[in-house]
């Protein structure tokens, strides 16, 4: 059953300046809406950590919040409750919110941040589309991360996608038609395209052996591409430093095992051969080893199966 906007999302008083701005003639360029919904298509939580970094380092205010009770399956993603001695003290409820932020130059933009809904995907997408209209959003950008057979010792590469090819003209096309498990972010982009709204996204390629850990290099890469796609001035120094520290830690851990060292060396050779084959091409960013469509789908399935197994432990 279809649900009205007000049943899924609450507009807060802090949204009024943005709503007024959208209603004014000549109110300036349209807003960018970024979304990083944390779900199965966020390997190493790279997108969620990128969004959290923006909220931690830029001025922001919550302008809308979604009804998580109607959207999230608590049994599949059990929230944490703090127990102290003989009583329960606090409950870390999941959240899905829209935040108004300002970049380094004072330019406003929006961030849809929180858990990926389990239920009412079409209703959620319709609600986001209505918010896009009310806030005067003209561009929507998705941040995601996917597991890939790439080494952590090489630059993080990305897959780009968009409702119109010109939005990502400088990015290569890696493969043809492939069926992969769906996500709310993918459905949102599809529906926005059908409605004539520009939407695009980048998915960072996370080494498959690091998908269950954090990988700040991927979060850094996502923000760099977001800046390139939108012109937003975003802080990255802190993430860059974290990525360097993390790289050293992973190097040290892998160096303890000859078997792991051999695996990474093989991935490096693969990566370098592919990069050399594409030398001289004018691409945005570096390009890594690209699996076939069938391999990509299989990698997604393995990743999701591992997520399910860990939730059942």
N, C-alpha and C positions, 0 to 999 in steps of 0.2 A: 504494500500500500504506500502511495506517495505521501511524503511528509512535508509540511510547509517549512520554510526557512526558519521561522522563529521556534520551531520544534527541535531543530538540530543545532542552531547556533544563536548565541546571545551577543548582540552588539552592545558594547559598553559605552559609557559617556565619553571615554577618551577617544572614541571614533569620530565624534562630531566635527572636529577641525578638518579631518580628511574628507568626510562626507560633504562638508560645505565647499571645500576646495574643488571636489569633483563636480559640484553643481554650478560652479562659476564659469562664465564664458572667459576664455583666455586664461584659465587657471594654471597654465604651464603644461609641460609634457606629462603624458600619462605615467602612472606608477608602474614599477616592476614588482611583481609578486614572485618570491622565491619559495619553493617548498622542499622540505627535506624529511618527509614523514618516515619515521623509524619503523622498518618492517623487514621482511625477508629479503628485500632487494637493497639492503644496506650492509654489505659485507664489511666487517671490522667496524661497524657503526660510523663509517667515515663521513657520511652525509649528516647524520645527527650531530656528530661532534663538530662539524663545520658550522652548523646552525647554532649550536650552543656557544661556540667561540664568538660568533657575531653578537649574540645576546650578552655575552660577558664583556665585550670590548667596545660596543657602540651604544649610544643613547637609544633607549627604546621604551615603549609602553604597550601594554596589552590592550587591543582594541576590539577583539571578538574571541569568544571561546565556544567550543563545540560541546555537545552533550555526550561525554564519553560513555556514560552508562548505556546509551542506546547504540553505541558504535563499536565498543571494544569488548572482546570476549575475555573476561578476567581469568577464566580457567585455563585458557591457552597462554596467556601472558600474565601470570600471577603477580600482582603488585606486592611490594614488600611492606610488612608490618613490623614495627619495632616492638620487641618484647623485652621487658626489663624486670628481672627478678620474679615477680608474681603478678604482673599486669601488662596489658598492651598499652603502649604510649602514643604511637603515631601511625598513620597510614599514608603511604606514598602513592596517592591516586594517580593514574595516568592522566595526561592532559593533551589536548589538541587546541592550540590557540593561534590567533593571527596577531602578530606584533608589528607595530610601526617603528621603523628604525631610521636613523640618519647615517649616511656614509661619512667618510672623512672630509668631504666637501660640503656637508650639510644637506645633501640631496636625500629626500625621503624615499623609502621603499618599504615593502611589506614582506614578512616572513611567516609562512604557515609551518608551524613547528610542533612536533609531538608524535604520538603513536599513530601508525597506519590503522585505519578502521578495519575491523573484521566483518562488520555488518553494514547493510544499507549503502553499498557503494554508489549506486546511482543517485540516491538521495543526497549523500555527502557531496558528490561531484556537482549536482545541481545547486546545492547551497554555496559551494565555492564559486561556481559560475555567477550566481547572483551577487556575491560579494565583489567579484571582479567588476561587474557592471556598476555597482553602487560606489565603489572606491575609485572608479576611473582607471582601472588597471588596463594597460595596453600590451604588456608582455609578461608571460609567465615562464619561469625557468625552474626546471626540476634538477635536484642534486641527488644522485644515487651512487652506489658502488656495487660492483659485481666481481665474483671470483674468476680469476683467469690464470692460465699457465704462464706467468711472467715472474721474473726474479725481483726481489726487493732492492737489488743493487743497481737497478737501472731506473731512469726517469719514469714516473707514473704516467701511463697513457690512458686515454679515455675513448669511449664510444659516444658520439653525439647523435641526437635525433631531434626532429622538429616537425611542426605542422606544415611548414613550407621550406623547401630546400634553400632558398636564399638566406634564411636565418642562420644557417650553418654552412655556408658555401665553402669556407676554407677548411672544413673538416673532411677527411676521406670517408668513403663508403666502404665498409669492410666485407659485407656479405649480402646475399640476396634474402629471399623469404625464409623465415625460420619461426617456428612456433615455440614460445616460451611461456611459463606460468605468468598469469596476470598480476597486476598490482594496481592499487588505487591511483598512483601517480601516472601510470600508463593510460588508464581509463580516462583520467582527467585531461591529459594531453589530447587524446582522441576526441573527446567531447568538445573541448575548446576549439579544436580545429574545425569540427563540424559547425560550430557557432561563429566561425570567422575570427576567432581571437588568436593572435600569434602566441605560440607556446613552443618551447624547445627545452632541451636538457642535456646534461652530460653525466655519464656513468664512469666513475673511476675504476680502473682495472686493479684489483687487489690480488696480490699473490695468493694462490689457493691455500697455501700453508699458513697464512696469517689471517684468515677470515674470522676466526673466533677470538682474535686479539684486537688491540687497537693498532691503527696504522696511520699516524698523523700525516705522513707524506701524502696520502690520498686525500685527506681533508684539505690540506694546503693546495693541492692541485685543483680540487673542486672550486675553491674560492678564487684561484687565479683564472680559471676558465670563466667563472661567473663574472668576474671583473671585465674580462675580454669581451664577453657577449653583451654586457649591459653598460659598460663605462662606469660602473660604480667603483668608488675608491674604498677598498676594503683592507682592514689590518691583517697582515700575515706574518709579521716578525715573530710573534710568540709561537705560532705553529711551525714556522721554519726551524726555530731552535729546538722545538720538541721533536721534529722529524729527524734532526741530526743526532740527537741523543738516542732516539729509538733505533736508528740505523746501527749505531755502535753496539747497542744491547743485542739486537738480533744477530749481527755479525759474530759477536762473542758466543752466543748460544749455539748457532749453527756450526761454528768452528770446533765445537767439542765433539762433533760426530762426523766421521769420514763419509758416512752414507748421506747425511744431509748436505754436506759440502759438495758431494758429487751431483746431487740433484740440482742444487742451485747453479753449479757450473754448467750443467746441461741446459738449463733454462737461459742462462746468459748467452751461450752459444747460439741457441735458437733465436733469441731476441736480436743479437748482433747481426746474424745472417739476414734476418728480415729487414732490419733497419738499413743495412748496407744495400740491399736490393732496391730500397726506395730512396736511396741517396740522390739528392738533387731535386726532389719533389718539393713544392712549396706548400707545406702543411702547417697547420696551427698546432704546435707542440710536437713532441717526439712520438713515434709510432712503434708499437711492440708486436710481438708474435700474435698472429690472428688465427684463431681456430676456425674450422668450418662451421656452418650453421648447425649441423648435427652435433658437433662437439660442444658448441656453445649451449645448446639446449640440454645436453647431457650434464654439462657442468652446473647449470642452474638446478637441475633435478637433484644432483648429488648434494649441492649446497643446502637446498630446502630439506632434503631428507636428514641431513646432519642437524639442521635447526630443530626439526621435529624430534629427533632422537635425544637431543640435549634437554628439550623441554620435558621429556618423559622421565628423565633421570631423577 
